[in-house]
Amino acid sequence: MINGETSLTRPLRWGMVGGGRTGQVGYKHRTGALRDGNYRLLCGAFDLDAERGRDFGTALGVAPERCYADYRELISQESARPDGVEVVSVATPNFTHYEITKALLQAGIHVICEKPLFFTSAECEEIAALARDKGLIVGVTYGFTGHPLVHQMAAMVKKGLLGDIRLVDMAYTHGFNAGDDTGAGEAVKWRTNPRTAGPTFVLGDIGTHLYYLSELVLPQLKVERLLCDRKAFIPTRAPLEDHATVLMHYDNGARGRLWVSSVDAGNMGSQRYRFVGTRASLSWSDAHPDQLIYEVQGEPGRVLHHGMPYLEPESLAVDRMGALHTEGLGDSWANIYLWIAQAIDARRRGDEAFLAGHHYPGIEAGTAGVRWLEHCVRSADAGAAWVDCA
C-alpha cells in the first residue's frame, strides 16, 4: 500500500509547459505530481498569454521570474541555473508535443508528455533514440492505468485465472460533442483540426487510453490485423472522426472490439472493459474503479473490491486509500507520476537493474499507441479495410 513515503533521494525539480488556468488537464498533472512529495513545481510556461501564465504560476506558488513566456525561454533560463529544472510535463495541444519534447531532451531535461505522444511513429522512434542517447526518461500520461484493479486484472490474467483469452471488448464514449461546434471552446477547436490534432480526433484523444490499458492487462497478446470504421457525425469535423469502431484480430486467435465516441449523447459511463477467457471473464469501468466483476463459467459472479486482502499483491501494492474508501482518478495519476519519478531517480543514480524490472508508461508505450493509430487511419482511409499490423 502506498502511504506517501518517498523512495527518492530527493524531490525532482519539476516544471510545466501548458496546463494553465484555461487548460483541461493541468490540474490532473499537478494532482499526480505533487501528491507524494516526489516533485517540486519550480517553473513553467503555463499559457500562450505570457501575462496570464505568470499570474497563474505565481498563484500556484512559482516565483514570478520562473514563469516564462514559452518553452524556449524556459529551457534557456533554466539551463543556466545551478538549480534548474530536471523534468518538465508537456500538457499542450498534440501538434506541439514533438518539438517541445525534442527541445527539452536536447537540453538534458526529462519529459512527461500527454498522449497521443506525436503524429507519427517515425517521430516517436527519433525521440526514443534521442532519449536513449541522452540517458533521459520520457513518460507518457496514460492516467487511468494507475488504478489498483487494473493491476489486479493483469495479475489474474497472468496467473491463468481466465484461461486462454478469447474476447477483448472495450469502449470509451461520452456525449460532450454531440452538438455542433458553434461557440465551442479552444479545447474542442484544436482537437477537431487536423493541423493541431493530427490524423485523428477521438481515436487519439480517448482511444489510445483503451489500447494502452489492454496492452497492460494482456501483454502476451499482439494485434495482427485490424479494421477501423470512423465517421464525423458533425460534418465540420471531417476528415477527423467523432466516432469510431475498431475490430482486432490477435495473434492467439482472440477477437477484439473497441468503440470510441464523443457523440454518445447522455452517456457518462466513460470507459468499460471486458476480458473473456476460456473459463472466466473480468469487467471493469473507471466509473466504478473500486469494483471488479469476476465471473467464472458455471459459478455465481463475484464483485472484487480494491484494497481487500484476497486481491493479488500487484494490486495491493499500488492501493492508496484502503478497502473502505473510494479511490479515484487523482489516485491513479499519483501512481503514474510516482512510477515515472522512480524511473527518473533510478536513471539519475545509474540503477539500470531497477529500471529493467520497473513498470511505467514510457516512450515504448507512447510509440505503440501512435503506431496503432497509424494502422487505424490506414484502414479507415481504405474504406474500413482489414490491414496487417506487423
Secondary structure by P-SEA (a helix, b strand, c coil): ccccccccccccbbbbcccccccccaaaaaaaaaccccccccccccccaaaaaaaaaaaaccccccccccaaaaaaaaaaccccccbbbbbccccaaaaaaaaaaaabbbbbbcccccccaaaaaaaaaaaaaacbbbbbcccccccaaaaaaaaaaaacccccccbbbbbbbbcccccccccccaaaaaaaccccccccccccccaaaaaaaaaaaccccccccbbbbbbccccccccccccbbbbbbcccbbbbbbbbbcccccccccbbbbbbccccbbbbbcccccbbbbbcccccbbbbbcccccccaaaaaaccccccccccaaaaaaaaaaaaaaaaaaaaacaaaaaaacccccaaaaaaaaaaaaaaaaaaaacbbbbbcc
